[in-house]
Amino acid sequence: MTRSVNSVASRKRRKRILKKTKGYYCSRKNVYTVAKNAYEKAGCYSYIGRKQKKRQFRNLWIQRINAAVREHGINYSTFIHTLKKNECNLNRKMLAFLASNDEQAIGNLVKLK
């Protein structure tokens, strides 16, 4: 009896990895074993990057809010404390948007005390 090789499935599996690594540097794009390792590592980096993106945006929003409220004579932590005390439910993303686009709105929020 002849040996049965599942060549269609294995070729499909290899082509799928090589298609996803198109554009990679050197042999990472055309040597299957190297491409497979590169693809797996890229997946790890993208997973980590999705978590870091959230962190970096929060830091950016805080910096924008801090810069805007310092022009009005208070610092970020005092500003956030007064907002919480007055039960103002604006999140940092919206506050950063106001800080960059609407100077008057931030001024009104600073005056809450």
N, C-alpha and C positions, 0 to 999 in steps of 0.2 A: 504494500500500500504506500502511496506517495505521501510525502510530508506536506501537511496543510499549513500554509503561512498566511496570516491575516494581513496581507500587504496593503489592502485598500484602507483599512482603518489606521494602520500605523503611518502610512503616507499622509493620510488626512490630518492626523495628529501633528506630524512634523510640519506640514505646510501651514497649519494654523499658527504654530509658534513662530515660524519664520515670517509669516505675514505680519504678525504683531510686532516683530523686532525690525521691520523694514525701516531704514534710516539710522540704525545704530552704527557705531564706529567699528571699523575693521572686521574681524571674524565674528563679532557679536551679532551680525546680521545674516550670515550665511552658513555658519557651522552650527549644526543642530544643538549639540551638547552645550556649547558656549552660549548660544542664543537662549536656550532654556534657562540657564543659570542667570543670565542678564535679565531676562523677562521676569523671573521670580524675584530678583533683587529690586527691580524697578517697581514691582507690585508692593514690596515692603516699604519702599521710599514714598510711594504715592499714598499709602495708608497713613504713614506718619505725617506726611505733608498735609493731609486733610485735617488732622488734629491741630497742627501748628498754625494753620491758616486762621482758625477760630481765635487762637491765642493772639496772633499778630494783629488781627483786626480790632480786637478788644483794646490792645495797647495803643493802637492808632487813634481810636475813638477817645480814649482817656487823655492822650496828648492834645488832641484838638480841643476838647472841653477845657482842659487846664489852661491852654493858651488863651482861650476866649474869656474865661472868668478872671484870669490874672489882670486883664485890662481893666476890669471893674474893681480891682483891689482886694479880691479874696483868692484863696487857693482852692484846688480841686476837692480836697477832703472836706473842707468846710461847706463848700457848695453842695456836695452830695449829701452831707449830713442835714443841711437845711431842707433839701428837697424831700428827704425821707421823713423828716419831722413834720413837714407840711403835707404829707401824703400825696406828693406829686409822682405819678406813676409813669414817668417818661424813662425809657431805657437809654443806655449809653449811645446806642446807634442813632436814635432820634435826636439826642442832645448834641451829638457831634455834627449831625446834619444841620441843626439850628445854628450851631457855633460857626459853621463855615458859610451858611447862606443867609441867616437872619440875625444880625447883630443885636437888633432891638429886642427880639424875643429872649435872648440870653440875658440882656440887661434887665428885663422885667422879672425873669426868674431869680436873678441875683438879689433883687430888691425884696423878695418874699420875707425873709427873716422871720 
